[in-house]
Amino acid sequence: MLHGFTQNPTLFQAKTRALHKHLSKNFPHHSIHFSYPRAPHKLAPASIPNFRAEELDASAAKGEDSDSLGWWRRKDYDERSVGIGAGMVYEGLEAGLEVIAG
């Protein structure tokens, strides 16, 4: 199971524990196993939607204490582009896909 943007495997496993228990209970003759790969990119708080620098101390703002992960980092490269997703680069996407494939 893939954790979402800004999450990590530990948090996502805690959030899906009830689902695992439910499936195990309802399929007693099957072994239910969830795998939780870890996204390769540690995210700085400024990369997280709705980031507010005034709520963090200096080390947290740099991402030194962050446990938020991402499968890629989105970078804007051309503000003149129009349309959904236009003008963006998904940096590190290949590394994220390698983790999933591996």
N, CA, C and O of each residue as an XYZ file, in Angstrom:
408
protein
N       0.855     -1.166      0.000
C       0.000      0.000      0.000
C       0.899      1.226      0.000
O       1.889      1.281      0.729
N       0.554      2.185     -0.805
C       1.382      3.385     -0.916
C       0.837      4.501     -0.043
O      -0.332      4.876     -0.135
N       1.715      5.024      0.807
C       1.305      6.170      1.614
C       1.204      7.398      0.732
O       1.799      7.459     -0.344
N       0.457      8.359      1.191
C       0.230      9.572      0.422
C       1.328     10.596      0.580
O       2.262     10.416      1.361
N       1.204     11.658     -0.160
C       2.129     12.785     -0.103
C       2.109     13.352      1.304
O       1.035     13.582      1.859
N       3.249     13.578      1.880
C       3.494     14.107      3.228
C       3.296     13.074      4.327
O       3.380     13.426      5.503
N       3.038     11.827      3.997
C       2.918     10.790      5.023
C       4.173      9.942      5.035
O       5.147     10.245      4.347
N       4.142      8.877      5.823
C       5.230      7.910      5.870
C       4.623      6.539      6.145
O       3.453      6.455      6.517
N       5.393      5.457      5.971
C       4.836      4.118      6.144
C       4.270      3.850      7.542
O       3.240      3.188      7.674
N       4.922      4.348      8.567
C       4.462      4.108      9.936
C       3.084      4.724     10.161
O       2.193      4.075     10.709
N       2.912      5.955      9.746
C       1.626      6.632      9.897
C       0.543      5.938      9.074
O      -0.574      5.743      9.551
N       0.875      5.565      7.832
C      -0.118      4.935      6.968
C      -0.503      3.547      7.479
O      -1.661      3.144      7.367
N       0.451      2.823      8.031
C       0.146      1.511      8.601
C      -0.822      1.652      9.772
O      -1.743      0.848      9.916
N      -0.619      2.663     10.601
C      -1.540      2.907     11.718
C      -2.941      3.247     11.198
O      -3.941      2.828     11.780
N      -3.006      4.004     10.105
C      -4.297      4.395      9.552
C      -5.028      3.230      8.879
O      -6.256      3.242      8.794
N      -4.292      2.232      8.404
C      -4.920      1.109      7.707
C      -5.026     -0.150      8.575
O      -5.421     -1.209      8.090
N      -4.680     -0.034      9.827
C      -4.727     -1.194     10.728
C      -6.132     -1.795     10.808
O      -6.283     -3.017     10.799
N      -7.153     -0.950     10.888
C      -8.532     -1.448     10.977
C      -8.921     -2.198      9.700
O      -9.625     -3.205      9.775
N      -8.481     -1.730      8.540
C      -8.759     -2.418      7.290
C      -8.111     -3.800      7.291
O      -8.744     -4.782      6.903
N      -6.867     -3.879      7.721
C      -6.164     -5.162      7.784
C      -6.896     -6.127      8.714
O      -7.085     -7.296      8.377
N      -7.298     -5.647      9.859
C      -8.020     -6.479     10.823
C      -9.343     -6.967     10.230
O      -9.688     -8.140     10.370
N     -10.073     -6.087      9.581
C     -11.355     -6.433      8.966
C     -11.175     -7.509      7.885
O     -11.933     -8.478      7.842
N     -10.181     -7.339      7.021
C      -9.940     -8.321      5.964
C      -9.502     -9.661      6.540
O      -9.946    -10.710      6.073
N      -8.649     -9.639      7.534
C      -8.190    -10.879      8.165
C      -9.340    -11.632      8.814
O      -9.399    -12.860      8.754
N     -10.239    -10.906      9.425
C     -11.402    -11.518     10.086
C     -12.358    -12.126      9.064
O     -12.892    -13.213      9.282
N     -12.573    -11.428      7.950
C     -13.535    -11.877      6.960
C     -12.980    -12.892      5.955
O     -13.744    -13.516      5.218
N     -11.685    -13.055      5.924
C     -11.045    -14.048      5.053
C     -10.074    -14.888      5.888
O      -8.861    -14.829      5.685
N     -10.621    -15.678      6.834
C      -9.773    -16.398      7.797
C      -8.878    -17.470      7.174
O      -7.882    -17.862      7.782
N      -9.205    -17.942      5.997
C      -8.408    -19.003      5.366
C      -7.321    -18.439      4.451
O      -6.642    -19.191      3.752
N      -7.162    -17.148      4.455
C      -6.158    -16.496      3.622
C      -5.221    -15.674      4.503
O      -5.634    -15.099      5.510
N      -3.982    -15.633      4.113
C      -3.007    -14.808      4.822
C      -3.028    -13.410      4.206
O      -2.705    -13.235      3.031
N      -3.404    -12.435      4.996
C      -3.472    -11.049      4.526
C      -2.173    -10.347      4.928
O      -1.812    -10.307      6.104
N      -1.488     -9.802      3.940
C      -0.242     -9.088      4.212
C      -0.233     -7.777      3.430
O      -0.441     -7.767      2.217
N       0.003     -6.698      4.117
C       0.156     -5.400      3.472
C       1.636     -5.043      3.486
O       2.324     -5.258      4.484
N       2.113     -4.507      2.394
C       3.482     -4.021      2.300
C       3.432     -2.499      2.238
O       2.585     -1.932      1.547
N       4.326     -1.841      2.949
C       4.336     -0.387      3.033
C       5.697      0.163      2.612
O       6.536      0.440      3.468
N       5.929      0.327      1.306
C       7.209      0.900      0.874
C       7.330      2.355      1.324
O       6.334      3.053      1.510
N       8.567      2.786      1.491
C       8.867      4.139      1.970
C       9.242      5.028      0.791
O      10.153      4.700      0.030
N       8.551      6.142      0.636
C       8.878      7.092     -0.432
C      10.302      7.607     -0.235
O      10.744      7.789      0.899
N      11.019      7.842     -1.332
C      12.434      8.185     -1.227
C      12.761      9.645     -0.923
O      13.917      9.960     -0.641
N      11.780     10.541     -0.972
C      12.084     11.962     -0.831
C      11.553     12.526      0.481
O      10.349     12.528      0.738
N      12.476     12.999      1.295
C      12.097     13.685      2.531
C      11.651     15.100      2.163
O      12.370     15.826      1.476
N      10.473     15.482      2.621
C       9.918     16.777      2.233
C      10.181     17.839      3.294
O       9.971     17.609      4.485
N      10.633     18.980      2.854
C      10.745     20.138      3.742
C       9.340     20.695      3.940
O       8.509     20.589      3.039
N       9.060     21.278      5.086
C       7.719     21.828      5.322
C       7.252     22.795      4.238
O       6.056     22.860      3.954
N       8.161     23.542      3.631
C       7.770     24.481      2.579
C       7.206     23.766      1.349
O       6.522     24.391      0.538
N       7.482     22.473      1.198
C       6.963     21.685      0.076
C       5.557     21.157      0.334
O       4.920     20.603     -0.562
N       5.080     21.329      1.552
C       3.796     20.765      1.956
C       2.692     21.810      1.768
O       2.860     22.964      2.164
N       1.573     21.415      1.169
C       0.467     22.375      0.984
C       0.044     23.010      2.303
O       0.049     22.356      3.346
N      -0.315     24.264      2.253
C      -0.764     25.048      3.415
C       0.335     25.261      4.453
O       0.039     25.453      5.633
N       1.583     25.231      4.035
C       2.717     25.469      4.929
C       2.681     26.894      5.472
O       2.426     27.842      4.729
N       2.934     27.038      6.759
C       3.006     28.360      7.405
C       4.303     28.431      8.206
O       4.435     27.801      9.255
N       5.241     29.195      7.702
C       6.566     29.290      8.325
C       6.497     29.809      9.751
O       7.316     29.418     10.583
N       5.556     30.667     10.053
C       5.488     31.250     11.394
C       5.126     30.227     12.469
O       5.285     30.503     13.658
N       4.643     29.057     12.070
C       4.261     28.029     13.040
C       5.416     27.089     13.382
O       5.261     26.214     14.235
N       6.565     27.252     12.736
C       7.680     26.338     12.940
C       8.914     27.064     13.441
O       9.101     28.250     13.173
N       9.763     26.336     14.178
C      11.053     26.910     14.537
C      12.001     26.750     13.340
O      11.633     26.124     12.346
N      13.191     27.297     13.423
C      14.115     27.337     12.278
C      14.495     25.951     11.785
O      14.512     25.729     10.574
N      14.804     24.999     12.680
C      15.215     23.668     12.233
C      14.062     22.922     11.578
O      14.274     22.203     10.601
N      12.860     23.074     12.089
C      11.699     22.412     11.500
C      11.373     22.995     10.132
O      10.964     22.260      9.233
N      11.546     24.299      9.959
C      11.248     24.943      8.674
C      12.170     24.429      7.569
O      11.782     24.395      6.401
N      13.396     24.029      7.936
C      14.330     23.485      6.958
C      14.052     22.008      6.667
O      14.614     21.448      5.726
N      13.199     21.382      7.458
C      12.859     19.986      7.233
C      13.745     19.014      7.968
O      13.680     17.811      7.713
N      14.586     19.506      8.888
C      15.510     18.633      9.597
C      14.790     17.622     10.483
O      15.295     16.519     10.693
N      13.621     17.979     11.004
C      12.879     17.087     11.874
C      11.660     16.474     11.190
O      10.846     15.821     11.844
N      11.530     16.677      9.904
C      10.346     16.249      9.182
C      10.344     14.744      8.961
O      11.372     14.153      8.630
N       9.182     14.131      9.147
C       9.022     12.728      8.778
C       8.025     12.610      7.629
O       7.458     11.544      7.386
N       7.823     13.723      6.930
C       6.939     13.763      5.771
C       7.719     13.347      4.526
O       8.805     13.860      4.258
N       7.147     12.411      3.771
C       7.821     11.865      2.602
C       6.977     12.046      1.354
O       5.760     12.213      1.430
N       7.628     12.012      0.219
C       6.922     12.112     -1.050
C       7.529     11.193     -2.079
O       8.704     10.837     -1.996
N       6.726     10.812     -3.047
C       7.192      9.953     -4.136
C       7.902     10.785     -5.201
O       8.611     10.234     -6.044
N       7.719     12.105     -5.171
C       8.383     13.060     -6.057
C       8.273     14.429     -5.412
O       7.588     14.601     -4.404
N       8.957     15.402     -6.006
C       8.829     16.802     -5.599
C       8.324     17.581     -6.802
O       8.871     17.470     -7.899
N       7.293     18.358     -6.593
C       6.755     19.162     -7.684
C       7.476     20.504     -7.726
O       7.602     21.192     -6.713
N       7.938     20.856     -8.899
C       8.624     22.132     -9.101
C       7.924     22.889    -10.221
O       7.616     22.319    -11.268
N       7.674     24.173     -9.996
C       7.130     25.021    -11.052
C       8.299     25.525    -11.885
O       9.301     25.983    -11.336
N       8.181     25.445    -13.194
C       9.284     25.917    -14.030
C       8.889     26.994    -15.025
O       9.765     27.698    -15.525
N       7.612     27.152    -15.332
C       7.223     28.170    -16.294
C       5.827     28.671    -15.951
O       4.833     27.983    -16.185
N       5.763     29.863    -15.401
C       4.479     30.430    -14.979
C       3.593     30.828    -16.152
O       2.399     31.062    -15.968
N       4.152     30.909    -17.347
C       3.367     31.302    -18.517
C       2.559     30.144    -19.094
O       1.653     30.365    -19.898
N       2.875     28.913    -18.696
C       2.152     27.754    -19.201
C       0.739     27.752    -18.647
O       0.498     28.225    -17.536
N      -0.183     27.225    -19.415
C      -1.580     27.170    -18.996
C      -2.089     25.737    -19.059
O      -1.560     24.906    -19.798
N      -3.118     25.464    -18.276
C      -3.716     24.138    -18.261
C      -3.317     23.369    -17.016
O      -2.361     23.727    -16.328
N      -4.050     22.324    -16.739
C      -3.782     21.503    -15.557
C      -2.430     20.825    -15.714
O      -2.183     20.136    -16.704
N      -1.562     21.023    -14.741
C      -0.248     20.407    -14.750
C       0.768     21.076    -15.649
O       1.933     20.677    -15.661
N       0.362     22.079    -16.398
C       1.300     22.760    -17.295
C       2.285     23.577    -16.475
O       1.924     24.170    -15.458
N       3.516     23.599    -16.921
C       4.529     24.393    -16.251
C       5.100     23.744    -15.002
O       5.729     24.427    -14.193
N       4.896     22.429    -14.822
C       5.401     21.755    -13.625
C       6.320     20.596    -14.007
O       6.168     19.971    -15.056
N       7.259     20.338    -13.134
C       8.160     19.204    -13.267
C       7.995     18.360    -12.006
O       7.960     18.892    -10.896
N       7.895     17.053    -12.179
C       7.798     16.145    -11.039
C       9.168     15.525    -10.819
O       9.464     14.431    -11.301
N       9.992     16.250    -10.082
C      11.381     15.883     -9.854
C      11.479     14.648     -8.965
O      10.833     14.572     -7.920
N      12.289     13.684     -9.389
C      12.502     12.489     -8.586
C      11.459     11.412     -8.783
O      11.462     10.418     -8.056
N      10.571     11.579     -9.741
C       9.520     10.596     -9.988
C      10.115      9.222    -10.308
O       9.587      8.199     -9.871
N      11.198      9.199    -11.059
C      11.829      7.919    -11.418
C      12.271      7.167    -10.175
O      12.080      5.954    -10.087
N      12.859      7.868     -9.210
C      13.299      7.227     -7.970
C      12.113      6.673     -7.190
O      12.198      5.595     -6.602
N      11.012      7.412     -7.188
C       9.811      6.931     -6.506
C       9.266      5.674     -7.151
O       8.862      4.741     -6.456
N       9.250      5.640     -8.481
C       8.764      4.453     -9.193
C       9.690      3.253     -8.999
O       9.225      2.114     -8.944
N      10.990      3.499     -8.894
C      11.934      2.407     -8.636
C      11.674      1.749     -7.283
O      11.776      0.529     -7.159
N      11.340      2.544     -6.273
C      11.035      1.997     -4.956
C       9.811      1.097     -5.045
O       9.793      0.012     -4.463
N       8.799      1.536     -5.763
C       7.575      0.753     -5.910
C       7.850     -0.541     -6.672
O       7.351     -1.600     -6.292
N       8.631     -0.466     -7.731
C       8.925     -1.636     -8.561
C       9.832     -2.630     -7.850
O       9.773     -3.832     -8.108
N      10.679     -2.117     -6.944
C      11.702     -2.937     -6.355
C      11.315     -3.835     -5.290
O      12.157     -4.557     -4.755
